[in-house]
């Protein structure tokens, strides 16, 4: 459903905005030699066109829609015309009236943009094969290797991404020079080469510590994660176990101490960055949509490199609770930041305006820095790629969604499976074999970490399956059926007590979905800031959400004059909240859908009646 | 003591840094017509010179130190030489090779700098009278009135400050044109005139809502507070009750919902701004030193305009817990941000380097944006001005510090008082009359809001005095003594439950001092993130701090495989922290002194053993 609205609405929506703002026409200015006039858009706006092109390439590969191909080819012609003779391609630097090439590696984003160009070409190469876009990318990559190779300019880009683009292009074109250049960029980082940007330090662009030595992700979240994704690719393709270990170690520490319940990453608005260990404020959670996408990219690469189920678990958590939260139902408005607590319902925004980062709990059609919409577009267009993996005659189902999967086996032939499910809103997943080779095949099904009590029924009967992999091995006849049942009853999830910002609170999850309370669902006289969750009675399932018993307390009354300076009160024991608390059943809805029924205050973590400060129950 | 180290060290320290960085020489470049070369410093660096000049003027007025006067006069000569013929004075705009005047009102800070020039002149006028600096300021103010008057350019400055400078200069020079121009700027703001800065909206510079209509302070904290201070001046001098009411209303709401226990204001690093109501994270508290200074300026003006004790209470809280926290003991290193929670001990910084904002729990000698050191310098040099007020024959003592006060009475003569006290470390304040007129005088002593059980002893005996004003009226003979005793036993202070970020926590205060726990004082095997305060046994006084009984818990062990995704655990009841908690007596020290014994982790709010999530006591 999200892929449909992405294809129908989001791709066109992005193109319209970028046309309107003049970002696409920047390529024509270069090809026409008209670069003297002020150039609209940030220096990195080229990358938005490339991300849209990547989305169009995946979409055409997925659906075969002719318009996607036509739009893509038209864009390819325009960018190809803007490419310089030596392969350099950028609309912001290096032409008449512009700063010379590579004079602002810290903030200029030239190599970053090139990285996205290469990823667009990879999507094309993987879906239709070598074409004009691939040729443009190859020339751009060759230029980068000449310019920044081991004996060339010892520079690196303030925003990692070229590493990922080179590694992916190197893999698909079987061109080890590109992989090697990616490795050179990766090793070059972490030695304080980049000049610090005002008010920020070298950790902002991960130039503080070499990646082999770093313990955890830090600084700007998207930068850290793109770097990790590119590094995982290089490590896998070069068999560099030490490098892969480094990324795995950083993943583990970051997930344990710097990751939100939603899978969101990035606790700080200031530098769009990770905070320190345990710094996970729900209200000021940045959790940029792009960081969620980048986290999925990293986990996917680590899963492919190691086969460990924990990576697929985090992908699911992040896809359903960060990536899916960003677009509105029709794919024409987006969250940029994805906080877990919205104190006050946001003011409506103008749908025809470019918005600032839209921190205020309302999805916006376009942003001043508009990286998220096109990033979402390419991710949703390629989403089917994350559903399953094949190795030899082993087929692994990682994510569950209705549809038909055709999986080519290394030993020849294909396994075709029809999946019937309402997942994640229901835990029943039916897998029907449509086509199978006439030999033994190994089928593995991911049982998510939360799915205690799951069962798998097949011709051998029903059996319990533990979190991890449920396995079925045999010669499958067409028409044979496997029924996986994942329990999706609501459950309480308690934060580690070192996460100060949600002390005394609990969240409710259901299957892979994090739930939340929205003010729009509260009794009229209630305020979300006074609500307490009664954990003595467990929340029960309701629709695709839950219903929980809550109380509403009144704040402690002002003390006798002078007993403290408001809002702080001095007394030997904590002030008790006033009045008999009211009790009601209150709905909890999937977080990804919040603010879709209108502007609302929202909380994922709710103070508990028993354990909150001054709980009165 | 702080005034001494300010005079001995800070003033010279600031001058040395500004000489070294070329900020003072910018004036010479203008006077010598050498402005084509790139200009060092931010556009607002002129204001740092002016704040230092203000500090020097107050210091010379306070101590009569000749060197302060000499340095000031030398600076006056250099800035006077840079003033244009029409009174315009700025080293960043309007000269050869620079952008024209007033072409970037949003970010250029021209009027802001002028405002600080006027304040420096006010300090001079109030201490030595009219001199060359006052003349320079008068010409600059006349220029501003001509340029931006009711019939002139309808602009305003992105950073309020000119309002304050004009109002103060208007008052001291008895020049209503300046007050009127301040009023014009104030009324002009709030109508979306300024172009938004990228990623920020109009509330950043309070251009979103007219000040008469605003409910609360919002946006950049220093801007909001300078604007409020200037507005309070204009309201008082023009008798505008509605305008004064607006500032009082905004003060009350901000103090109740957007102010830290320390008096600190500004919850966000991103825009150095206020957050929403109840958004008061201790770890990411910005609480800029300059915002603390500005808050004192606002409260002082509101106290003078209304006589209400609550304003003097907040001034004390902020002076002792924000302003006093900034400088190191010798006044050569400063906090810029003043968080209430430092998770990890900061890395040492290079004392010879310009630093970024120094968020990391270590005082720095100078900053990239270095507004705080000079702001602190001028505030400490003028601090004695906040100690007392006189109206008719009523003398009010607002703050308590050892020294001799000479208070000229409106009815003629003076009251000279010698104050002997170790306040705030001890609550005994002895007030000895050294000189008094031979008629009835009314003496009022502030009894702080926390001082329940205070007593006042004079010739009439000892009596209890409630928070507010303790009063003594009579004809005082030289040698007569009043003994005020303020109880400074440690007390627990509980946050309003709507402050989510410190739910389940409590702070300890002692007199006007907020206390904190530093990791340097913990048993070696303890970590500050695992400490719980045992509130069953109240903290007891120790030195100028306290000792509290604390426990150290161990985080819950990892659940059985799959019982949650770390760091979140799924279970019907909250996971219990593991192991028998260790118990120890742990020191608490005054917050203003934290990180003076070396780098340390620190907490003001401590989770309670009884009420914290998973407390095991």
Interface residues (C-beta under 8 A of the other chain):
Chain A: X196 X198 X199 X200 X201 X255 X256 X257 X259 X261 X268 X269 X270 X275 X276 X277 X278 X279 X281 X282 X283 X284 X313 X314 X317 X341 X343 X344 X356 X357 X368 X369 X449 X450 X451 X452 X466 X467 X468 X491 X492 X493 X494 X495 X496 X497 X498 X499 X500 X501 X502 X503 X504 X505 X506 X507 X509 X529 X530 X535 X538 X553 X555 X556 X561 X562 X563 X564 X565 X566 X567 X568 X569 X570 X571 X572 X573 X574 X575 X577 X607 X608 X611 X612 X613 X614
Chain B: X196 X198 X199 X200 X201 X255 X256 X257 X259 X261 X268 X269 X270 X275 X276 X277 X278 X279 X281 X282 X283 X284 X313 X314 X317 X341 X343 X344 X356 X357 X368 X369 X449 X450 X452 X466 X467 X468 X491 X492 X493 X494 X495 X496 X497 X498 X499 X500 X501 X502 X503 X504 X505 X506 X507 X509 X529 X530 X535 X538 X553 X555 X556 X561 X562 X563 X564 X565 X566 X567 X568 X569 X570 X571 X572 X573 X574 X575 X577 X607 X608 X611 X612 X613 X614
